[in-house]
């Protein structure tokens, strides 16, 4: 699975949010600036070629749906980021955010609680 461009990611966010629909329904799901219809339609066709979107023809228009879940994409993408930039260490990732003041001590405690609670439930 390849990394999507920013434009493709924005389109996928709208598609995941909508679930299934046509280009106009995805335009309505955009947060922030909505791209022109033709741009979004072209982006969705590219996503279909890349295997991220499925389509089916109903009458004279296409209905699109995600071929991959948002969770699966995030998992793959984050795994690649950690591997490529943080020596395959999530600890290095967290350390980076701590050093850049992007995560607070209270947020770190919340993360620790999440880990501990997950381990208790297993």
Secondary structure, DSSP 8 states (H G I E B T S, - for coil): -----HHHHHHHHHHHHH-EE-HHHHHHT--SS---HHHHHHHHHHHHHTTSEEEEEETTEEEEEESS-HHHHHHHHHHHHHHHHSTT-HHHHHHHHHHTT-S-HHHHHHHHHHHHHHHHT-
